[in-house]
Each structure stands twice: as structure tokens, then as C-alpha cells.
Amino acid sequence: MKYKTLILDFDGTLADTKGSILQTMKFVAHRFNIKNFDERLIESLIGLPLKITFKKAFLFDEKLIQEATSIYRKHYNDIVIDTISLFDGVKDTLLDFQHKGMNLTVASSKGKEALVKILKKQNIYDIFSFVGGEEDAKNKKPSPYIVNLIIDKHHYLPNECLVVGDTIFDIEMGQRANVDTCGVTYGNNTREKLEKQRPNYIIDNFIDLNKIV
């Protein structure tokens, strides 16, 4: 295998979470009596920390961001099990990689509680050697912090790792850590948008990772 470690984004890469995220953002907007907001802007911010999303989409200050984050997390954790599913081929492909001895990790901007809950529900939590959520990264995507944390934790070289994600933020995160990157087109960013960020690879189906690693 060319790579020893996969560093995988979650939202839009492993699982279809757009609906649950938008549903929860609408719930938060309702709680703050916000009637007009740009849903497309929120979609474009998926993959970034909530702090950035609330600041850009709702123009919240720090105090409101903290309050909104608490409301978001509680509601999201309540609905997460029933609203999220893995993309086709993800589970079988990951289990195959695990069987071949590949180190599998997650680098997500999602809250850790919800992230762990979903992975356990889908019976794949135990195949990951590291599951990183928003609380694990001192500096958030597209900062390379969490990628560097994974590399240091497992004593890997950057050229032994591949970052896989559906947004330009994931690709930039990997590039800033000097790691090869792979964009997926079935998530939250288009192929055209991903191509502008110049990842090493672009795939249309998670199963196609088999041709790369």
C-alpha cells in the first residue's frame, strides 16, 4: 500500500449529514427569531467549526455564539441517530482497509459527542485508532493542527498519510501539513470547486479509494 494512514473527514465524506446540519441550524435560527438567513451560505460553511458558521451566517458575537453552540449541540445530539447514514460503500471499504492493516483516523469539525455516537451506531467506531472532533483541535480547519496531531501520535511521515475530504477546507488542511490529499465529489463541494484547490486525487465514490491507496 502506498499510504499507511487515512485521515478522514466525516461530514460529507463518510456520512451524509447535510440534512441534519441544516435542520439543526434552522432550529437554532428559530430559537433566536431569525427569519431570513442564507441556506446556501450555511451549506458552503459545512466542514468548518460552528463558531465560524454562526459568525458568518447569523452575524453572532462571541456571547451569542456560545449560547447558539450549546443549543445546536443539544438538538443535534437528539436527532443525530435517526437522520444520518454512511455513504454507499464506506463501511465495507473501511473494514477492508482495516483488514489490510491500514491505520484509520477521523479528523472532523463535528462535536466529539455526536461524532462518537454516530460511529458507534454504525458499528465502525472501533476500527479507528483516533477519532478527532472539534474539541481535539486547538486550531480548527483549515489549520493543519489535527493532521499534525495524528502524524505525531503515530510517528508517521507525512508522505505515508492521505487526507480524504469533501471540502476545500479539508484539502487545504492536508496541504498545509504537507500530506497528500483526496477530494470526494459526492459531499458538500463540487468537483469544480475541489479542482481549484488542487488535491492530489479526486474521486466520485468512496470505493474508488481502493485505486489510490
PyMOL commands that set and color helices and strands:
alter all, ss='L'
color gray80, all
select helices_A, chain A and resi 18-31+39-45+50-57+62-83+90-99+112-121+125-127+134-136+145-154+158-160+168-176+191-197+206-211
alter helices_A, ss='H'
color red, helices_A
select strands_A, chain A and resi 5-8+15-16+85-86+103-107+130-132+161-165+180-184+201-203
alter strands_A, ss='S'
color yellow, strands_A
deselect
rebuild
show_as cartoon
